[in-house]
Amino acid sequence: MSDPYVLTLDLGTSSVRAMLFDAAARPVANSVAQRQVRPHTTTDGGATFDPHELLAAVEDVIDQVLHSAGPQAQHIGAVAMGTLVGNIMGVDAQDAPVSPVYIYADTRNTDDPQALRRELGAEGVEAAHDRTGCLIHTSYLPARLRWLQRVQTEEFRQAQRWVSVGEYIYHAFLGEWCASYSVAAWTGMLDRRALTWDSEWLAHLGLDAGLLSPLGDLSEPLQGLRAQYAERWPALANARWLPAIGDGAAANVGSGCVEPDRIALTVGTTGAMRVVVDPDLDRVPDGLWLYRVDARRGLLGGATTEGGNVFAWLQDALVLPDAGTLEAQLSELEPAAHGLAVLPFWGGERAPGWREDARGTIHGLRLSTRPVEIVQACLEAMSYRFAMIYDRIAPHLARGRPTDAAEREPAIVASGGAILSSPVWLQLTADVLGRPLHTLAESEATSRGLAVLALEQLGVVEHAVQLVAATGRVYVPRPAYYAVHREALARQRELYADLLT
């Protein structure tokens, strides 16, 4: 197939989306379908999906795109899926679900990370981070499995295998279990050097590797739909199905951040800063994770619990003016002149401190403090967290970069609806980082990244870098503002130390 099309499936926390891309990783007109989904949440911190509903949603969007694509569907060479990461569900001996899909936002296991840290001790915690590239946290599998063993005892007894939702959907379609190195890396239980399930975590939890899916790479696509799906989707009967990967890895690729000279900064509901690196780092920086795009590409960075969710809270709590008025008010303020120090942990802390018990704090309020100043302080505080992540990433970027690029600072590419909708926040973040901030002009970074990776595997391009992502406006940092923000970041660190150490 000289000019294959790629069908992408993006399974997130708010929607399931299918899109068709051409051989240049461009969306095909009128070939997109989306279905809204919503996790079931409970007052005690639960956050789950019904696996049957997610499977039905994926089936539905595939039906819609194949119908709208018409004859073009016959040219689909590959299917690629990206999923929310940090999710797990149990299936029985007949491969039927025995649990909901527990997602990263489910915090009912808050006590378990603390217990695991006590059991391992400081050296054991550091060793686990080095082996797996992940910290001990509620969102990772060691703490989730410990909670399931401890609390959901009947589910745990019935489960013959614990899988991610992407593995479950692919098994339904193709009849095979396969966890990609990408998804496995996000569990916190992949040995990053051996690319096997981590034997020490398995031993500590009293589990066998057979309880988890066999591992595979994007270079080992699955093929051969079950009869019912081959009849339903004849255009996909011979397509290559790339093992599902983490949505963050796909977003990096879709943003054009596929080498160490380009860092992706994404702020949607929450935030993340990630860069593709050589996965064989001698050590993983303190407070950061090292995931995988695939067997040959690592993904270094950190994620935050805060982003557009904190801004949405501010809008509701402070009864703010419309977006245009608020932007105008924010643009008139001097940097960090409000006298406030903020810890933006409305949902707890992930990188770099990983304190599940952290809570949001606004320190220094006075009777003269205006709502717009509180908003400014919170936006600055969230950007300070990215500065802390960047400071830990930066020393590791020279490795793997071309010699002529090793001396240059990497470009930072911003994406995500929350930050792209606010020029003030974009400029503020450039000032905080002291680096130019390039805005991404691609509308669907995750889906585009999936298409790019599939086109690599189909041999259309040799390397993802050949399919250049479009960028827009560049925000240039103001040196005087950078200096002010570094002082304010130091105050945030002091407040953190006073309250959380």
Disulfide bonds with the S-S distance in Angstrom:
none
